[in-house]
């Protein structure tokens, strides 16, 4: 699941953001053109995806104030109870990830997790299985996919079925990108520099105004990096010989605000 990525972002819909992995999935798989997220903000959609229940029934209607109740039964808990390995990687945002929370990933049925309470950028701090946050260096989407692939490989060796949830921090603002990805969009028209937009500062965490062109370049770079990591996951499933026996589902929690 992407964070704040709209239906018009992949290149199969707009033709110019570089998303070859998502394009291939759209061409080769089943594409839902009238699939709608449960909410226009983060937490309600995530709670709904885990439980199959409407956000109002869950009591989660706010992007940042809601959390799952301990008596909910998410899909991860059901699958964990019938022998599936269950892993979560990335943004949690339906409660804290620390072990003192009644809705941390293990309480919701995940046997392993490398997660963050909310969104994150380059060099993210992530908590492994409820331990203290640790800084991971690199592009966040690629970090999550590398960890998820290790998890899947381990479960293949154990010969158990797996349910793996990967919730990217991208392309949620404040945005940042690797230099090679930023360069892909260096020819974005200069006219966008005339418009200023408000977003969070990567350095202070406060609201700032920046030229739209700079912001778009960084956002598109995040999307491309995320797409590359999805392609890496697809290749790994093929290499492991489980591509034809694995359901890979991609969606966004909501469109760009």
C-alpha positions in Angstrom: 0.0 0.0 0.0 1.3 3.4 -1.0 0.8 6.4 1.2 -1.0 9.3 -0.5 -0.7 8.0 -4.0 -3.6 8.8 -6.4 -5.0 6.8 -9.3 -3.4 9.2 -11.8 0.1 8.8 -10.5 1.3 5.5 -12.3 2.4 6.1 -15.8 -0.2 3.7 -17.2 -2.7 6.4 -16.3 -0.7 9.6 -17.0 2.1 8.5 -19.3 5.1 10.3 -17.9 5.9 9.4 -14.2 8.4 6.4 -14.5 6.6 3.4 -13.0 7.5 0.3 -15.1 6.7 -2.2 -12.4 3.2 -0.9 -11.8 2.7 -0.6 -15.5 3.6 -4.3 -15.9 1.3 -5.3 -13.1 -1.6 -3.4 -14.7 -0.9 -5.0 -18.1 -0.4 -8.5 -16.9 -2.7 -8.8 -13.9 -6.2 -7.8 -12.8 -6.7 -4.0 -12.7 -9.5 -2.5 -10.6 -10.4 0.8 -12.3 -13.4 1.4 -9.9 -11.8 0.4 -6.7 -12.1 3.0 -4.0 -10.2 3.3 -0.7 -12.4 3.3 2.4 -11.5 6.9 3.3 -9.8 10.0 2.0 -7.2 9.8 4.9 -4.7 7.3 6.2 -5.7 5.5 9.4 -9.3 4.7 8.5 -8.3 3.1 5.2 -5.7 1.0 6.9 -8.0 -0.2 9.6 -10.6 -1.1 7.0 -8.1 -3.1 4.9 -7.0 -5.1 7.9 -10.6 -5.8 9.2 -12.9 -5.5 6.2 -15.0 -3.1 8.2 -16.1 0.4 7.4 -14.1 3.1 9.2 -17.2 4.3 11.1 -17.8 0.9 12.5 -14.2 0.8 13.6 -14.5 4.2 15.1 -11.5 5.5 13.1 -12.5 8.6 11.1 -9.4 10.8 11.7 -6.1 10.6 9.8 -4.0 10.8 13.0 -6.2 10.3 16.1 -7.7 6.9 15.5 -6.5 3.4 16.3 -7.9 -0.1 16.1 -9.6 -1.4 19.2 -8.1 -4.4 20.9 -11.2 -6.5 20.3 -11.1 -6.2 16.5 -10.2 -9.3 14.4 -7.9 -8.3 11.5 -7.1 -10.6 8.7 -3.6 -11.1 10.0 -5.0 -12.6 13.3 -7.2 -14.9 11.3 -4.4 -16.2 9.1 -2.0 -16.4 12.0 -4.5 -18.7 13.7 -4.6 -21.1 10.8 -0.8 -21.5 10.3 0.2 -18.6 8.1 3.4 -16.6 8.8 2.4 -13.0 9.1 4.7 -10.1 8.7 4.3 -6.3 8.6 6.8 -3.9 7.1 6.5 -0.1 7.1 3.8 2.4 8.1 1.4 1.1 10.8 -0.7 4.1 11.8 -3.5 2.2 13.5 -1.9 2.6 16.9 1.7 2.7 18.3 4.1 -0.1 17.3 5.6 -0.3 20.8 4.8 -3.5 22.8 2.9 -1.5 25.5 0.2 -0.6 23.0 -2.9 -2.8 23.0 -2.9 -2.7 19.2 0.8 -3.1 18.3 1.4 -5.4 15.4 1.7 -8.6 17.4 -1.6 -7.9 19.2 -3.1 -7.7 15.7 -1.8 -11.1 14.6 1.6 -10.3 13.1 4.4 -12.6 14.2 7.2 -10.3 12.9 7.3 -6.6 12.0 9.6 -3.8 11.1 7.4 -0.8 11.4 6.9 2.9 12.1 3.9 4.6 13.8 3.4 7.0 10.9 5.1 8.1 7.7 8.9 8.3 7.1 11.4 9.4 4.4 15.0 8.6 3.5 17.1 6.9 6.3 14.0 6.0 8.3 13.8 5.0 12.0 12.0 1.7 12.3 11.1 -0.6 15.2 11.8 -4.3 14.8 9.4 -6.5 16.7 8.7 -3.8 19.3 12.3 -3.0 20.0 13.8 0.5 20.2 13.7 2.5 16.9 16.8 2.0 14.8 18.0 4.1 11.9 18.2 2.3 8.5 20.2 4.0 5.9 18.9 4.3 2.3 15.7 4.7 0.3 12.8 3.7 2.5 10.8 1.7 0.0 13.8 -0.4 -0.9 14.6 -1.0 2.7 11.1 -2.3 3.3 11.2 -4.6 0.3 14.6 -6.0 1.1 13.4 -6.8 4.6 10.2 -8.3 3.3 12.1 -10.5 0.8 14.3 -11.8 3.6 11.2 -12.7 5.6 9.6 -14.4 2.6 12.8 -16.4 1.9 12.9 -17.5 5.5 9.3 -18.7 5.5 9.9 -20.6 2.2 12.7 -22.5 4.0 10.3 -23.2 6.8 7.7 -24.4 4.2 4.9 -22.3 5.7 2.4 -20.1 3.8 2.9 -16.3 4.3 0.8 -13.2 4.6 3.1 -10.1 4.2 1.9 -6.6 4.5 4.2 -3.8 3.1 2.9 -0.3 3.8 5.3 2.2 2.2 6.0 5.7 3.6 6.1 7.0 0.0 5.0 9.2 -1.5 3.7 11.0 1.6 5.0 14.6 2.0 7.4 16.2 3.0 9.2 14.3 0.2 12.8 13.4 -0.5 14.5 11.4 -3.2 17.7 9.7 -4.3 19.8 11.8 -6.6 19.5 9.4 -9.5 15.7 9.4 -9.2 15.5 13.2 -8.9 17.5 13.6 -12.1 14.8 11.7 -14.0 12.5 14.8 -13.6 15.0 17.6 -14.1 13.2 18.7 -17.3 9.9 19.4 -15.5 8.7 22.8 -16.8 10.1 25.8 -15.0 6.6 27.4 -15.0 5.8 25.3 -12.0 8.4 27.2 -10.0 6.0 30.2 -10.0 3.5 28.4 -7.7 4.3 28.1 -4.0 2.8 25.2 -2.0 2.7 24.5 1.7 4.1 21.3 3.2 6.2 20.0 6.0 9.9 20.8 6.3 12.2 17.8 6.3 14.6 19.6 8.6 12.3 21.4 11.2 9.0 19.5 10.9 7.2 22.8 10.6 5.0 24.0 7.7 6.9 25.9 5.0 6.2 27.2 1.5 8.3 25.8 -1.4 8.2 26.0 -5.2 5.8 23.5 -6.7 8.4 22.4 -9.3 10.8 21.3 -6.5 8.1 19.5 -4.6 6.8 17.6 -7.7 10.3 16.5 -8.6 10.8 15.0 -5.1 7.4 13.4 -5.1 7.9 11.8 -8.5 11.3 10.5 -7.4 9.7 8.8 -4.4 7.1 7.2 -6.6 9.8 5.9 -9.0 11.8 4.5 -6.2 8.8 2.8 -4.7 7.9 1.3 -8.1 11.5 0.0 -8.5 11.2 -1.8 -5.1 7.9 -3.3 -6.2 9.7 -4.6 -9.3 12.3 -6.1 -7.1 9.7 -7.9 -5.1 8.1 -9.3 -8.2 11.4 -10.6 -9.4 12.1 -12.2 -6.0 8.8 -14.1 -6.1 9.7 -15.3 -9.6 13.2 -16.4 -8.5 11.9 -18.2 -5.5 9.5 -20.1 -7.8 6.3 -18.9 -6.0 5.2 -16.2 -8.4 2.3 -18.3 -9.7 1.2 -19.2 -6.2 1.3 -15.8 -4.7 -1.4 -13.1 -4.8 0.3 -9.6 -5.0 -2.1 -6.8 -4.3 -1.2 -3.1 -4.7 -3.3 -0.1 -3.7 -3.1 3.4 -2.2 -4.6 4.5 1.1 -6.0 7.6 -0.5 -5.1 10.1 -3.2 -2.8 13.1 -2.8 -4.3 15.7 -0.4 
